[in-house]
Amino acid sequence: MEPIFTDKQLNNMSREDLISLMKIVQEQTKKKDTEIQLLKDKQKELEFLNAMLSDRLTLAQRKQFGASSEKYAEEYEQMNLFNEAEANADAETEELFEEIRLSSYKRKKRKGKKEEDLSNFETVETRTYKLEGEARYCPECGKKYSVVTKETVKRLRFIPAKFEVEEEITYVYSCPECGSMKRPEKEPSLIRGSIATPSLVAGIMNAKYVNGMPLARQEREFARYDLDLSTKTMANWIINCADRYLKPLYQLMKEELLESRYIHCDESRIQVLGEPDQKGTTQNWMWVYLTDEFSGSPQMVLFDYERTCAGYHPVNFLGDRFHGYLTCDGYQAYHSLGEGIIVSGCLTHARRRFDAALTALKKDFTKEQLKETIAYQAMSRIGILYKIEEMIHNKTPEEKYEERQKQSRPVMDALFEWLHTMEDSVDRSSLIGDAILYTLNQEAYQKRYLEDGHLSIDNNSAERALKNFAVGRRNWLFAKSVRGAGASALVYSITETALLNHLKPYAYLTYILDELRKMGAFPKEEELKKLLPWSEDLPEYCRTKLKNNTKPSDIEFGRQPETVSDGFYKMSIYG
């Protein structure tokens, strides 16, 4: 590059010219430095955005293709609970996430073929194979064979759904003398002027609300069985039966719920097309309330449809009657309830944020490096708290309280003391910063389960209560009317509560619809109480005979039991 000025030209310049030249050079240099700094700042911004988008992509891929359950600290030593620095899991395994899991439950491989238990089903046919005639004699020596053993093999048949017609014939009488008319009294119909029966309506409800089968799909399946039953007709049946028969039971369940001192609450979106003065794309809300499984109150789930997710909805629902602990997530609406309501937080929501941060780091860090990260150490400490809950799962509330004071409280205090040391130094826009700040903001609520042995460590039970609703929503997408959404809330309340109380939803719905039909328009409260899902007066055929094989870790730590789909018959309207 040729110089702008030669040596001779510079030597001939005056002092003033040189000063002017130097000023020009300085200004240009400053301008270039500013441009360079701007480019560097832009580069940093782009690098940050790229990292953030990469993290979001990793999380999205994990949500779509990866495992859904979070995992926790493996190792737990009671003697080290007071030393928060010792809380990390450090076991060597093939995968990092295998090091931060609960080890209580491992699926066992089946050893050989195990005969299934068919004792709950009737044996309708027995085929016997015996040697007859000349075949009873040994061809070698001519002696008659003797029976040494008997082999019995049982197999299970499947009988497809079928429809049966009930015929009702009523004789009408007339007096030949005066002409007065008389007819015998008969049982009231479920829906006047309709072909609907308790078993049919119960089947439709069971298919939609328990097995997530939309009414349109049921209509097509009915057609395959030569029955013309429209979606509109089925929807009207559901709405009418919910309003007339299920609402009184719902009100009794609500009264019982409000008497409990320990309940959970959560909410989920629902789209209702028929809401007045709103666009069809507007999101409405289904709220869910349920008793804590350790509360000692009857196990129940109540759904409540509302137009919005405003905080006054739980205020109105709980009213002045409920006084006790409300376990929920960090949604601010729950923190403006009445004075008699004490909010208890959910540690799972904090754990998920650290899990998200750890997942985002996995692609750039080795296994050993990940173990030194804040996210990993936080997951390890939280894992210890869940490990303690697993060990004390079957203890009484009083025993749980004592164990939590001795074991959980030191770990919890150490966790938050450690997080507070990083409060002012983390990047609030990063995933780990979000996890730390969220957890610290919820500190008082997340520690609250330590106060009472009846309380749960998280709000997973409420999320599980919404699972069938969420599965169904993915299938039927929206509710067409406000009445339909309200009816859905009633039916979900009945069916989910039935499941919690180990009832067969189809059998239970059939029974209560039939009994409520017979009771007429004004049933007595004593009669209604006998129909509640936890009533001991329910017939035995409404109860499932299979033992609940859900592991404590499944209950406590949010993992769902696996389900097996069997085509339409998993969705069968016949139970």
C-alpha positions, 0 to 999 in steps of 0.5 A: 500500500502506497503512503498518503504522504512522502517523507519529503512532503511531511518534512516540508509541512508546517507545525500547524499542518502536522497538528491538523493531520494528526487530529484527522488521523486520531478522529479516523482511528477513533471512528474505526475503533468504534466500528470495530467495537460495534462489530464485536458487540454485534458478534457477541449478540449473535453468539448469544442468540445462536446459543439461546436458539440452540438451547431451545432447539435441543429442548424442543427435540427432547420434548418431541423425541426424548424421554419425558421423565426427569431424573435425580440424584442416585446416591444418598447418605444420611450422615452427609445431609448437613454438608451440602457440598457432599450432596452430589451423586458421583457414581460412574455409569455409561450415561450421565443422566443415569447418574441422576435418577432414583434407583428404587424402581427397576423393571424386571425381566420376565423369567420364562412364560408366566401364566396370566391370572384369569380368575376374574373371568368365567370359564364358559367352555371346557374341552377335555382330551383323553385317550379312548378305546384301543389308544388306552393300551400300550402297543409294546406290552399291551398294558393299559396306560395310567394317568400320571398328570393332567395339563390345564391350559387357559386361553382368553376369548374376546367377544366384540361389542353388541347391541340389544333392544329393550322393549317396553309394552304398557297396557292401558285400561278403560272402565266400560261403565264410566270410561275412566282410563288407567295405566300401570306405573312404570319406571321413568326413562333416562331421557324422555322420548329417547332410545338412550339407556344408562348403559348406552350413555355410560358407554359413550361417556366412557369412550370420550372422557376416559379413553379419549375417543371423539364423538365423531369417531364413535359415530363411525364405529356405531355405523359399522355395527349398523347403528345410525347415531349422530354426533349431535344426538350423543352430545345432547345426551351427554349434556342432558344427563350431566346436568340432570343426574351428575350435577347433584353428585358433583355438588356433594363431592364439592362439599366434601372437598371443601371440608378437606384441609389439603387440596391441589389445584391446576389449570389447563387450556380448552377451546370453546367455540360457542363462548359469546363475544370472543374469537373462535381461537380464544383459549378458555380454561379448565381448572382442576381441584383434588384432595391430597392423597395423604390428606385422609379425605376421600380421593376425588377430582373436580373439574371446573370450566371457566372462561379465563384463567383469572385469579378470582376463579379459584377464589369463587370456587373455594369460597369461604369454606375452605381453610387449609393448604393449597398445593399448586405451581408458581402461577401468581393467581394462587397467591391472592386467595383468602387468609385461611388458605396457605399455599404450598409449592411444587418442587417439580416445577423447579426441578424441570427448569434445572433439567432443561438447563442441563439438557441444553448443556449436554451437547457441548460438555463431557460427562465429567464437565457436566457433573461440575455444572450448577444444573447437575448439582441442583438436580442432585440436591433435589434428587436427595429430597425426592429420595427421602420422600420415597423412603418415607412414602408409607409412613404416617403423616406424623412420622413423615413430619419427623423424618422431614425435619431430621433429613429433608430440612437440612438438605432444603436449607443447604440448597437455598443457601447455595442458590442465594450465593449465585443470585446476583451473578447469573444471567437472568436470560439464560436457562440456568439463570431462569431456573435459579431465580424461579426457585428462589422466588418460590422458596417460601412455598417450596419449603412449606411441605416440611410443615405438615406430613399430610402435604406432598412435595409437588403438584404432580397429582393435579397434573396426573388428574389432567392427563386424561383431559389433555389426551382427550383434548388432542383428539376432540380439539375443542368444545362446541358450546359452553354447556358442552364444556360444563358437561365435560367438567362434570363427567371428567369429575365423576370418571377421574374420581372413579378411577382414583377410587379403583372403580370401573368407570363404565360400570360405575356410570351405568349404575349411577345413571340407572339409580338416579333415573329411578330416584326422580327429580328430587333425590334425597341426600342420603340416597345420593351419598350412597352413590358417591365413588368412595361409598361402601354401598356400591355393588362389587361389579363396579370395583376393579379386581386387579391390584393397583400395581403402581409403584411408590416412585410412580405416584410420588415422582410423576411417572405415569404407568404404561398403557397398552393400546388395542385399537378401537377396543382400548377405546371401547364404549363398552367399558 
